Amino acid sequence: MNEIVHLINEMSPYLLLGFLLAGLMHSFIPGRYYTRFLAKKSFGSVVNAALFGIPLPLCSCGVIPTAMSLRKEGASKGAVASFLVATPQTGVDSIIATFSLMGLPFAIVRPIAALLTAVFGGAMVNLTDDSEEKTADNAASKHAEHKHEGFGHKLREALEYAYIEMMEDIGKWLVIGLVIAGLITVFVPAELFAVFNGNTLASMLLVLCIALPMYLCATGSIPIAVALMMKGLTPGAALVLLMAGPACNFASMLVVKKVLGTRTLVTYLASIIVGSITFGYLIDYLQFNGIVNFLEQLTMQQACCEEGDSWFSWVCTILMALMLINAIVLPKLGLRKAHQCHCHGEHNHGGDCSCGCDDDDCCDTKEHAEARTYIIEGMNCNHCRANAEKALQQVEGVTSASVDLASKRAVVTGTATEQQLREAIESIGFRLEKA
């Protein structure tokens, strides 16, 4: 298990840096900034969507409601497909983590592969789609006002997003990835993948069959890919895992089919499969010709394990462990709330808060009297929760809406009908039911 400990120590400083950069992007770049570049049914909007999506730290569950929200606000189908393909494959945190474990060439190839695959998929969607593009939903502008907050407030928001929200979203999958990598290292015999020697396509098809339907986080997939390479899987097949695993899962297929149509789903899957196999072959071609020798890099990393890791790496690993405990363990034990109250409206004293928080001043009595509670199915992370909350708030007649990820409860006040709320939630790929 020394290899896994070394992998963790290698990743932790880069993960902390990557999370920080992701938090700064989230806090200082407004989400609505992207939409105006994605509306036209053009090649340019497809390229913009891929370029915007590559650095964003969204997993394959969180990217779905975000992409559906972009569609609702006027983004073209091609741009949405491009965003769906590119975004979950990468992220500033996973790019930096890839560099830490797999070297600079892999860290460069991974976002380039995501970019070109996404552009190909988005362009094909625009080419094969003959439907009329819709304009942005006017309701989306209802809550478009942005408060001008100071630098200190934005910096605090960035740190909370990076080291609390992202840890809640990615932490579980990162731990699962490390556990799987450890199990592969200990229990998978080195000769298992010998049957694929000289048959790159067979190994890639095997990886695709495993990766496409299951959920893999862009960052959590890295130690799994490294462990498989240590056991003899080719670097190209490992790249297929890094591309296809995060970019697609069974849940995302269902949502894309429902919201964007069967034709878009087929194009979306084809672009991921063709793109990952093409770049997998390219990586293996380069590696086998001595241009990029990843296996030698891994051998050097294994040798480093015996020499011990630096004190700085251990400090970063301990900090990562404490943050993971704060994000995953403490909320389960009831020692920390996993979300904040998102009530809106005037606050005054008296009464219980209809959103479930402990603050008696949170909701006024008028809103409390009109509050209705629903269950939202399909949310898996804070991005899902934020998009569901935003969708409800944009419905005409809604005065306030708050969503709790842990209980999947949504508390809505206002005059909007249940059908209006259901349509808003279903438009981003979730289901709304009466509590």
C-alpha positions as CSV (number, residue, x, y, z in Angstrom):
1,M,0.0,0.0,0.0
2,N,3.1,2.3,0.0
3,E,2.2,3.3,-3.6
4,I,-1.3,4.5,-2.6
5,V,0.1,6.5,0.4
6,H,2.6,8.1,-2.0
7,L,-0.2,8.8,-4.5
8,I,-2.2,10.6,-1.8
9,N,0.8,12.6,-0.7
10,E,1.6,13.5,-4.3
11,M,-2.0,14.6,-5.0
12,S,-2.8,16.6,-1.8
13,P,-0.8,19.8,-2.4
14,Y,-2.1,20.0,-6.0
15,L,-5.7,19.3,-4.9
16,L,-5.6,22.1,-2.3
17,L,-4.3,24.5,-5.0
18,G,-6.8,23.3,-7.6
19,F,-9.7,23.7,-5.2
20,L,-8.6,27.2,-4.3
21,L,-8.4,28.2,-8.0
22,A,-11.9,26.6,-8.6
23,G,-13.2,28.6,-5.7
24,L,-11.8,31.9,-7.0
25,M,-13.4,31.2,-10.4
26,H,-16.7,30.4,-8.9
27,S,-16.7,33.6,-6.7
28,F,-15.2,36.2,-9.1
29,I,-16.7,35.1,-12.5
30,P,-20.6,35.4,-12.6
31,G,-22.3,32.3,-14.0
32,R,-24.5,34.4,-16.3
33,Y,-21.4,35.8,-18.0
34,Y,-21.1,32.5,-20.0
35,T,-24.7,32.4,-21.4
36,R,-24.4,35.3,-23.8
37,F,-21.6,33.5,-25.7
38,L,-23.5,30.3,-26.1
39,A,-26.8,31.4,-27.6
40,K,-26.1,31.2,-31.4
41,K,-26.4,28.0,-33.3
42,S,-22.9,28.3,-34.6
43,F,-19.4,26.7,-34.4
44,G,-18.2,29.6,-32.3
45,S,-20.8,29.0,-29.6
46,V,-19.7,25.3,-29.5
47,V,-16.1,26.2,-29.1
48,N,-16.9,28.8,-26.4
49,A,-18.9,26.2,-24.5
50,A,-16.0,23.8,-24.5
51,L,-13.5,26.5,-23.5
52,F,-15.8,27.7,-20.7
53,G,-16.4,24.2,-19.4
54,I,-12.9,22.8,-19.3
55,P,-11.7,24.7,-16.2
56,L,-15.0,24.5,-14.3
57,P,-14.9,22.0,-11.4
58,L,-18.2,20.3,-12.2
59,C,-18.7,16.6,-11.8
60,S,-20.9,14.5,-14.2
61,C,-23.9,14.9,-11.9
62,G,-23.5,18.6,-11.2
63,V,-22.9,19.4,-14.9
64,I,-26.3,18.2,-16.0
65,P,-28.5,20.7,-14.2
66,T,-26.0,23.5,-15.0
67,A,-26.1,22.6,-18.7
68,M,-29.9,22.3,-18.7
69,S,-30.0,25.8,-17.1
70,L,-27.8,27.1,-19.9
71,R,-30.3,25.6,-22.4
72,K,-33.2,27.2,-20.6
73,E,-31.5,30.6,-20.7
74,G,-31.0,30.3,-24.5
75,A,-27.8,28.3,-25.2
76,S,-28.0,26.3,-28.4
77,K,-28.2,22.5,-28.4
78,G,-24.7,22.2,-29.8
79,A,-23.3,24.5,-27.2
80,V,-25.0,22.5,-24.4
81,A,-23.7,19.2,-25.8
82,S,-20.2,20.6,-26.0
83,F,-20.5,21.8,-22.4
84,L,-21.7,18.4,-21.3
85,V,-18.8,16.6,-23.0
86,A,-16.0,18.9,-22.0
87,T,-16.8,20.0,-18.4
88,P,-16.9,16.8,-16.4
89,Q,-13.8,15.4,-18.0
90,T,-11.6,18.1,-16.6
91,G,-11.7,21.1,-14.2
92,V,-8.8,23.1,-12.9
93,D,-8.5,20.8,-9.8
94,S,-8.3,17.6,-11.8
95,I,-5.9,19.1,-14.4
96,I,-3.5,20.0,-11.6
97,A,-4.0,16.6,-9.9
98,T,-3.3,14.9,-13.2
99,F,0.0,16.8,-13.5
100,S,0.9,15.7,-9.9
101,L,0.5,12.0,-10.6
102,M,0.8,11.4,-14.3
103,G,3.2,14.2,-15.5
104,L,3.0,17.2,-17.7
105,P,2.2,15.4,-21.0
106,F,-0.9,13.7,-19.6
107,A,-2.0,17.0,-18.0
108,I,-1.7,18.7,-21.4
109,V,-3.3,16.0,-23.4
110,R,-6.3,15.6,-21.1
111,P,-7.9,19.1,-21.6
112,I,-6.9,19.2,-25.3
113,A,-8.7,15.8,-25.8
114,A,-11.7,17.2,-23.9
115,L,-11.8,20.3,-26.0
116,L,-11.6,18.6,-29.4
117,T,-14.0,15.9,-28.4
118,A,-16.5,18.4,-27.1
119,V,-16.2,20.7,-30.2
120,F,-16.7,17.6,-32.5
121,G,-19.8,16.5,-30.5
122,G,-21.3,20.0,-30.3
123,A,-20.7,20.6,-34.0
124,M,-22.3,17.3,-35.0
125,V,-25.3,18.1,-32.8
126,N,-25.8,21.5,-34.6
127,L,-25.3,19.8,-38.0
128,T,-27.9,17.1,-37.4
129,D,-30.4,19.2,-35.4
130,D,-33.1,20.8,-37.6
131,S,-35.2,22.3,-34.7
132,E,-35.6,26.0,-34.2
133,E,-33.5,27.5,-31.5
134,K,-35.4,29.1,-28.6
135,T,-34.6,32.4,-27.1
136,A,-33.6,32.9,-23.5
137,D,-36.4,32.4,-21.0
138,N,-37.6,35.8,-19.9
139,A,-38.2,34.4,-16.4
140,A,-34.4,33.9,-16.1
141,S,-33.9,37.6,-15.8
142,K,-36.2,37.8,-12.8
143,H,-33.4,37.1,-10.3
144,A,-30.6,38.4,-12.4
145,E,-29.7,41.3,-10.2
146,H,-26.3,40.9,-8.6
147,K,-25.1,42.5,-5.5
148,H,-21.8,44.4,-5.6
149,E,-19.9,42.7,-2.9
150,G,-16.5,43.6,-1.6
151,F,-13.3,41.7,-2.2
152,G,-13.2,40.3,1.3
153,H,-16.7,38.9,1.0
154,K,-15.9,37.3,-2.4
155,L,-12.7,35.8,-1.1
156,R,-14.5,34.2,1.9
157,E,-17.1,32.9,-0.5
158,A,-14.3,31.4,-2.7
159,L,-12.7,29.7,0.3
160,E,-16.1,28.3,1.5
161,Y,-16.9,27.0,-2.0
162,A,-13.4,25.5,-2.4
163,Y,-12.9,23.8,0.9
164,I,-16.5,23.1,2.1
165,E,-18.9,22.8,-0.9
166,M,-16.4,21.2,-3.2
167,M,-15.2,18.8,-0.5
168,E,-18.8,17.8,0.1
169,D,-19.3,17.2,-3.6
170,I,-16.0,15.6,-4.7
171,G,-14.6,14.3,-1.4
172,K,-16.7,11.1,-1.3
173,W,-15.8,10.2,-4.9
174,L,-12.2,11.0,-4.3
175,V,-12.1,8.6,-1.3
176,I,-13.9,5.9,-3.4
177,G,-11.3,6.4,-6.1
178,L,-8.4,6.0,-3.7
179,V,-10.0,2.9,-2.2
180,I,-10.5,1.3,-5.6
181,A,-7.0,2.1,-6.5
182,G,-5.8,0.5,-3.3
183,L,-7.8,-2.6,-4.0
184,I,-6.4,-2.8,-7.5
185,T,-2.9,-2.4,-6.2
186,V,-3.3,-5.2,-3.6
187,F,-5.6,-7.7,-5.2
188,V,-5.2,-7.4,-9.0
189,P,-2.4,-9.6,-10.3
190,A,0.1,-7.9,-12.7
191,E,-0.5,-10.6,-15.3
192,L,-4.2,-10.0,-15.6
193,F,-3.8,-7.4,-18.4
194,A,-1.2,-9.4,-20.2
195,V,-4.0,-10.8,-22.4
196,F,-4.3,-7.3,-23.9
197,N,-0.7,-7.0,-24.9
198,G,-0.6,-6.0,-28.5
199,N,-4.4,-5.5,-28.6
200,T,-5.0,-1.9,-27.6
201,L,-8.5,-1.8,-29.0
202,A,-9.6,-4.7,-26.8
203,S,-8.3,-3.0,-23.6
204,M,-10.0,0.3,-24.6
205,L,-13.4,-1.4,-25.3
206,L,-13.1,-3.2,-21.9
207,V,-12.5,0.2,-20.2
208,L,-15.4,1.8,-22.1
209,C,-17.8,-1.0,-21.1
210,I,-16.9,-0.3,-17.4
211,A,-16.6,3.5,-17.6
212,L,-19.6,4.6,-19.6
213,P,-22.5,3.5,-17.4
214,M,-20.9,4.1,-14.0
215,Y,-20.2,7.4,-12.2
216,L,-16.6,8.5,-12.0
217,C,-15.3,11.9,-10.8
218,A,-12.7,13.6,-12.9
219,T,-10.3,13.8,-9.9
220,G,-11.3,10.5,-8.3
221,S,-10.6,8.6,-11.6
222,I,-6.9,9.6,-11.6
223,P,-5.7,7.2,-8.9
224,I,-7.7,4.4,-10.5
225,A,-6.1,5.1,-13.9
226,V,-2.6,5.2,-12.3
227,A,-3.2,1.9,-10.4
228,L,-4.4,0.2,-13.7
229,M,-1.3,1.5,-15.5
230,M,0.9,0.1,-12.7
231,K,-0.8,-3.3,-13.4
232,G,0.0,-3.2,-17.1
233,L,-2.9,-1.4,-18.7
234,T,-1.7,0.9,-21.5
235,P,-1.6,4.7,-21.1
236,G,-4.1,5.0,-23.9
237,A,-6.6,2.8,-22.2
238,A,-6.1,4.8,-19.0
239,L,-6.9,8.0,-20.9
240,V,-10.1,6.4,-22.2
241,L,-11.0,5.9,-18.5
242,L,-10.2,9.5,-17.7
243,M,-12.3,10.8,-20.6
244,A,-15.3,8.4,-20.8
245,G,-15.7,7.8,-17.0
246,P,-16.3,11.4,-15.9
247,A,-18.0,12.5,-19.1
248,C,-20.9,10.1,-19.0
249,N,-23.0,7.9,-16.8
250,F,-26.4,6.2,-16.9
251,A,-28.2,9.1,-15.2
252,S,-26.7,11.7,-17.6
253,M,-27.8,9.6,-20.6
254,L,-31.4,9.6,-19.4
255,V,-31.4,13.3,-18.8
256,V,-29.9,14.2,-22.2
257,K,-32.4,12.0,-23.9
258,K,-35.3,13.5,-22.0
259,V,-34.3,17.2,-22.4
260,L,-32.3,17.3,-25.6
261,G,-33.7,14.3,-27.5
262,T,-32.6,10.9,-28.7
263,R,-30.6,12.2,-31.7
264,T,-28.6,14.5,-29.4
265,L,-28.0,11.6,-27.0
266,V,-26.6,9.4,-29.8
267,T,-24.3,12.2,-31.0
268,Y,-23.2,12.9,-27.4
269,L,-22.3,9.3,-26.8
270,A,-20.6,8.8,-30.2
271,S,-18.4,11.9,-29.6
272,I,-17.2,10.6,-26.2
273,I,-16.5,7.1,-27.6
274,V,-14.8,8.2,-30.8
275,G,-12.9,10.9,-29.1
276,S,-11.6,8.8,-26.2
277,I,-10.5,5.9,-28.5
278,T,-8.9,8.3,-30.9
279,F,-6.8,10.0,-28.3
280,G,-6.2,6.7,-26.5
281,Y,-4.6,5.4,-29.7
282,L,-2.6,8.6,-30.1
283,I,-1.2,8.3,-26.6
284,D,-0.2,4.7,-27.1
285,Y,1.3,5.5,-30.4
286,L,3.5,8.2,-28.9
287,Q,4.4,6.1,-25.9
288,F,5.3,3.1,-27.9
289,N,7.6,5.2,-30.1
290,G,9.5,6.6,-27.1
291,I,8.1,10.2,-27.4
292,V,6.2,10.1,-24.2
293,N,7.0,7.2,-21.8
294,F,4.5,7.3,-19.0
295,L,5.4,3.9,-17.7
296,E,8.9,5.0,-16.9
297,Q,7.4,7.9,-15.0
298,L,5.3,5.5,-12.9
299,T,8.3,3.3,-12.2
300,M,10.2,6.4,-10.9
301,Q,7.2,7.3,-8.7
302,Q,7.2,3.8,-7.2
303,A,10.9,4.2,-6.5
304,C,10.2,7.5,-4.8
305,C,7.8,5.7,-2.4
306,E,10.7,3.9,-0.8
307,E,12.6,7.2,-0.2
308,G,9.7,8.8,1.7
309,D,7.7,11.9,1.1
310,S,8.4,15.5,2.1
311,W,7.0,17.0,5.3
312,F,5.1,19.5,3.2
313,S,3.3,16.7,1.4
314,W,2.3,15.1,4.7
315,V,1.0,18.4,6.0
316,C,-1.1,18.9,2.9
317,T,-2.4,15.3,3.3
318,I,-3.3,15.9,6.9
319,L,-5.2,19.1,5.9
320,M,-7.0,17.2,3.2
321,A,-8.0,14.5,5.7
322,L,-9.3,17.1,8.1
323,M,-11.3,18.8,5.4
324,L,-12.8,15.4,4.2
325,I,-13.8,14.6,7.8
326,N,-15.5,18.0,8.0
327,A,-17.3,17.6,4.7
328,I,-18.3,13.9,4.9
329,V,-18.2,12.6,8.5
330,L,-19.4,15.6,10.7
331,P,-22.6,16.2,8.8
332,K,-23.5,12.5,9.1
333,L,-22.9,12.7,12.8
334,G,-25.1,15.8,13.1
335,L,-22.1,17.9,14.3
336,R,-22.2,20.3,11.3
337,K,-24.9,21.3,8.9
338,A,-24.2,20.4,5.3
339,H,-25.9,23.5,3.9
340,Q,-26.9,27.0,4.7
341,C,-30.4,28.5,4.9
342,H,-31.4,30.1,1.6
343,C,-34.5,31.9,2.7
344,H,-35.5,35.2,1.0
345,G,-37.7,38.1,2.1
346,E,-37.9,40.2,5.2
347,H,-36.8,38.8,8.5
348,N,-38.6,39.4,11.8
349,H,-38.9,37.7,15.1
350,G,-41.1,34.8,16.0
351,G,-42.2,31.4,14.5
352,D,-40.3,28.4,13.2
353,C,-38.4,28.6,10.0
354,S,-40.2,26.7,7.2
355,C,-36.9,25.8,5.5
356,G,-35.8,23.7,8.4
357,C,-33.0,25.8,9.8
358,D,-32.7,26.7,13.5
359,D,-32.9,30.5,13.1
360,D,-36.2,31.8,14.5
361,D,-35.6,35.1,12.5
362,C,-35.2,33.3,9.2
363,C,-38.7,33.5,7.7
364,D,-41.5,36.0,8.3
365,T,-44.9,34.8,9.3
366,K,-46.5,35.6,6.0
367,E,-44.1,33.5,4.0
368,H,-44.4,30.8,6.6
369,A,-48.2,30.6,6.1
370,E,-47.8,30.2,2.4
371,A,-44.9,27.7,2.5
372,R,-45.2,24.5,0.6
373,T,-42.8,21.6,0.9
374,Y,-41.8,19.3,-2.0
375,I,-39.2,16.5,-2.6
376,I,-36.8,16.9,-5.5
377,E,-35.3,13.6,-6.7
378,G,-32.1,13.3,-8.7
379,M,-29.9,15.8,-6.8
380,N,-26.4,14.5,-5.9
381,C,-24.2,17.5,-5.1
382,N,-24.3,21.2,-4.2
383,H,-24.3,22.2,-7.8
384,C,-27.5,20.2,-8.3
385,R,-29.0,21.9,-5.2
386,A,-28.0,25.4,-6.4
387,N,-29.5,24.8,-9.9
388,A,-32.7,23.4,-8.4
389,E,-33.0,26.4,-6.1
390,K,-32.4,28.8,-8.9
391,A,-35.0,27.1,-11.2
392,L,-37.6,27.4,-8.5
393,Q,-36.8,31.0,-7.8
394,Q,-37.2,31.9,-11.4
395,V,-40.8,30.6,-11.6
396,E,-43.3,33.4,-11.9
397,G,-45.1,33.9,-8.6
398,V,-42.4,32.5,-6.4
399,T,-41.3,34.8,-3.6
400,S,-38.7,32.5,-2.0
401,A,-37.4,29.0,-2.5
402,S,-34.8,27.0,-0.5
403,V,-33.5,23.5,-1.2
404,D,-31.8,21.1,1.2
405,L,-29.5,18.6,-0.4
406,A,-29.4,16.1,2.5
407,S,-33.2,15.7,2.9
408,K,-34.0,16.6,-0.8
409,R,-36.6,19.0,0.6
410,A,-37.6,22.2,-1.2
411,V,-39.6,24.8,0.6
412,V,-41.4,27.3,-1.7
413,T,-43.5,30.3,-0.9
414,G,-45.6,32.4,-3.3
415,T,-48.5,31.9,-5.7
416,A,-46.9,29.7,-8.3
417,T,-48.8,26.4,-9.0
418,E,-47.4,23.0,-8.4
419,Q,-47.4,22.3,-12.2
420,Q,-45.3,25.4,-12.8
421,L,-42.8,24.3,-10.2
422,R,-42.7,20.7,-11.6
423,E,-42.0,22.0,-15.1
424,A,-39.2,24.2,-13.9
425,I,-37.5,21.3,-12.1
426,E,-38.0,18.8,-14.9
427,S,-36.5,21.2,-17.4
428,I,-33.1,20.8,-15.6
429,G,-33.4,17.0,-15.3
430,F,-34.9,16.5,-11.8
431,R,-38.3,15.3,-10.5
432,L,-40.5,17.2,-8.1
433,E,-43.0,15.4,-5.9
434,K,-45.3,16.6,-3.1
435,A,-43.8,15.9,0.3
